[in-house]
Structure formats: C-alpha cells, structure tokens
Amino acid sequence: MIETDILIIGAGPVGLFTVFEAGLLKLRCHLIDSLPQVGGQCSEIYPKKPIYDIPAYPSILAGDLSDKLMEQIAPFKPGFTLGETAVEIEETDDNQFIVTTNLGTKHKAHNIAIAGGLGVFTPRKPPIPSLKFFEKKGVDYIIKDPEAYRDKKVVISGGGDSALDWAIFLADGVAKEVTLVHRSKSFRGHLDSVQRIMDMASDGKVKLMTDSEVIDVDGKEKLEHIIIKTKGEENTTVSIDSWLPLFGLTPKLGPIAKWGLEIEKNAIKVNTFDYSTNRDGIYAIGDVNTYPGKLKLILCGFHEATLMVQSAFKRVYPDKNNVLKYTTVNGVNGF
Ligand SMILES: Cc1cc2nc3c(=O)[nH]c(=O)nc-3n(C[C@H](O)[C@H](O)[C@H](O)COP(=O)(O)OP(=O)(O)OC[C@H]3O[C@@H](n4cnc5c(N)ncnc54)[C@H](O)[C@@H]3O)c2cc1C
C-alpha cells in the first residue's frame, strides 16, 4: 500500500504543480497517471508547441514546461504510479481514502486531488479491423515528436485543425512526402490553415485527396501500404511509412465519473473556496473541474492547486494553524 498526504490523480501540469504547493506546507504527494509519462496534454498532445501565457515565460514549449515543473517539484520527492488508471475509491474508518488502479496498485491518502484534465485520452479511431496491429508500427493517432517523420512518406487523414496544422508542419521541410486525405471537399479547420494547404497543394508541396478515405492498412512487421477509396474512382494502394489518422480525441472522464461526484458537462462541480467537491476530502483542480467563470487554462489550474492544498493541510493536521510564508523568506525546504 502506497501512503501519502495528497493522492493526485493526473500528472498533467496542474497535478505536478500541486506537489510544489503541497510541499511548501510539508505535505507529501503521490501521483497516478494512465499515461506512461508526466505532463498530461502538454506532453501527449502538443509537446513541441510554444505556450505564450505562462507568467514570466514569454514563450515555452509545452514539453519544456513539463520538464521545468518536474525540476521545480524534485525537492519534494513525489511518488509516481504511471501507466495505470485510477478506477476505484473507497473510504476507510480513519477518514482516509484508498484508491485502486486498473492493475491493482493500492494507494491510501488523507486527501484526493483529482487533476484528471480531459480524462483518459481516447483517440477517435477509424473502423479498420487490422488497425490495432499497426499502432505505433506506422500508425499514430497523436504526434509527439515530428522528427520521427523526417524524410518519411506520410499520409494524414482528417479535416480539422490538427490534421491541417500537422500536414503544413510536416510538409515544410520535415517529411519527404505528405498526402492529406479527407472524406469531404470542405475542411473544418481555421480558414488560414485551409488556404495554406490549398496553396501548398498547388505548389506541389502537399498531395491533397478529398472525397477520399483510407479503408485498409497492410504490411508484414510494420505498416507498408494503405488502400484509399475516392468517390467515383478505383481504389488506390499507396506505399507509405506512416499513417496519421487525426480525427480528434474524445474527452472521457472515465472511471472518476462513477465516484459519486457532482458532474456537469463532463466536468466535476467544485466550490471555488478550495475547489472541494461534494465529497469531503476529494478536490478537483485544473481542466477537470467546473464552476461559474471557469477557464481551462494552465495558470488557472495553478491557482486552484494553491488554494486547494490549504484545505488539504487542515485535513491532515486539524489542530495546526498554517500561516502563509513567502518562498523568498522561507526558501524551498524539501523532504
Ligand atoms: C493543442 C492545445 C493547446 C493548448 N494551448 C494552451 C495554452 O496556450 N495555454 C494554456 O494555458 N492552456 C493551453 N491548453 C490547455 C492546457 O493544456 C490544459 O489547460 C492543461 O493541460 C490542463 O492541465 P491538467 O493538469 O488539468 O490536465 P491534463 O493536462 O489534461 O492532464 C490530466 C492527466 O490526468 C490523467 N488522468 C485522467 N483520468 C485519470 C485516471 N482515472 N487515472 C489516471 N490518470 C488519469 C490523464 O492521463 C492526463 O495525463 C492547450 C491545449 C491543447 C490541446
């Protein structure tokens, strides 16, 4: 049994920063995340994109923000259960919680901070039976490192911003060849991006196939060919290195939705005094919560985490008074 003061479910930017604010109050933290790495959306969806609204960083790559947060919380020695999903919660007689993961790992804590963001990431997958075999062997639903596609023949499917943005990026000197396949003639993405793709297609930088969809995939050890169906034409077999079906991620709160918490529009309702939920000792911070005026921004999550740990402290030390001390005065005293 892993025991801690605050069990944080979700190791995205908000979950990570919670460790720092809790550490200043001498509270220990342990984090659980379904993903094999920390950083949440920043590491999983857009690690190479610059963020411009983190205070004091005019620009920082999302992946670098995760690295900086890990550096900042290191003195407080958080524990991690990565690659496992928190599925069950039970209350103990001593007013604590036990959270069990899908792999059976048990964690006991005085406080639970749900920082689950959009929930467990579930990409929308095309209905091709043999697709599973080629996942991470030529088929990727999320682009983590564009360098993986350098000098490769890439086909991207989709008509939204993600498909357009990555087609533009990869065709601009990264991949050897980029084909964008889309079911319809019109795109859902920003007008600027649509215009850019059209221009790149006329310049021969991107091959555009509209009214088309990938209907099958094939290869021996890894992906080698895809079959494309275009309205009114014969199916074509295309040899490629990578196929990127970018049809978006479905936000799914997942198992947390069954924990008896008040849910509104796929998010957990909280009291903005301390971001507590309707269950005493369970808090929700970051993208996963909702309240009047909520903004799903990283800096708002950081603020929520800072207020939340004050109440968490009182649950661990009901007889102690916590007085706010500046880090400039007290420094950062790790464990
Ligand atoms: C393309 C893009 C660009 C963005 N740009 C900006 C920007 O410029 N500025 C800005 O402020 N924000 C931006 N955002 C939003 C920002 O990324 C989110 O606000 C932020 O990631 C929320 O952090 P979080 O820690 O609350 O949740 P997340 O980052 O979503 O992390 C939540 C984590 O919880 C895990 N999890 C969920 N349920 C469970 C469970 N049951 N068990 C275990 N783990 C679980 C998930 O695997 C995930 O890793 C952007 C988002 C996207 C997609």
The ligand as an ORCA input file, in Angstrom:
! r2SCAN-3c Opt
* xyz 0 1
  C      -3.364     21.977    -28.622
  C      -3.568     22.614    -27.267
  C      -3.008     23.848    -26.998
  C      -3.173     24.447    -25.739
  N      -2.616     25.666    -25.503
  C      -2.724     26.224    -24.263
  C      -2.128     27.488    -23.977
  O      -1.529     28.126    -24.841
  N      -2.248     27.981    -22.705
  C      -2.928     27.312    -21.706
  O      -2.978     27.784    -20.563
  N      -3.530     26.119    -21.974
  C      -3.443     25.572    -23.219
  N      -4.052     24.375    -23.482
  C      -4.846     23.745    -22.395
  C      -3.925     23.095    -21.375
  O      -3.110     22.104    -21.999
  C      -4.778     22.478    -20.284
  O      -5.470     23.528    -19.630
  C      -3.897     21.753    -19.261
  O      -3.186     20.685    -19.851
  C      -4.764     21.236    -18.116
  O      -3.906     20.608    -17.212
  P      -4.434     19.494    -16.217
  O      -3.232     19.104    -15.421
  O      -5.651     19.977    -15.548
  O      -4.922     18.271    -17.148
  P      -4.238     17.436    -18.312
  O      -3.080     18.125    -18.897
  O      -5.364     17.059    -19.212
  O      -3.706     16.138    -17.556
  C      -4.608     15.258    -16.951
  C      -3.975     13.895    -16.780
  O      -4.848     13.080    -15.995
  C      -4.736     11.749    -16.447
  N      -5.926     11.014    -15.993
  C      -7.227     11.306    -16.217
  N      -8.025     10.423    -15.605
  C      -7.204      9.538    -14.978
  C      -7.418      8.391    -14.171
  N      -8.651      7.958    -13.849
  N      -6.333      7.709    -13.710
  C      -5.080      8.130    -14.012
  N      -4.824      9.217    -14.763
  C      -5.872      9.902    -15.233
  C      -4.605     11.879    -17.942
  O      -3.949     10.736    -18.482
  C      -3.738     13.151    -18.070
  O      -2.366     12.862    -18.200
  C      -3.911     23.779    -24.729
  C      -4.470     22.522    -25.003
  C      -4.311     21.945    -26.251
  C      -4.916     20.590    -26.515
*
